[in-house]
Amino acid sequence: MSDTIWDLVPAATRWLDAANGTDDAELSCRMLKVTEEAGEVASAWIGLRGQNPRKGVTHTKEDVAAELADVVITALVAIESLGLDARATLETTAAKVHARIGNG
């Protein structure tokens, strides 16, 4: 991932900390925000597939991808909000997955 992303994650975390605080309720909201963003992925996918006959096709693959990217960024900010290094956490998890699929 680019430096833009790794610069954004701690900056967004600091911004949220300053605006909303860092208590347990705020931390809970940041965890729930990941689910909210995932719901937006589902909505965009439904819109891409035209599953709602009343609305028809309302989204593109690019819309779905953008919502998925929002999930990733939100999850990385949530990790940082736990006081952990999101980059290191993601690298560790990626290595585990890589090994699991037989490429590690």
Order of alpha helices (4+ residues) and beta strands (2+ residues): alpha-alpha-alpha-alpha
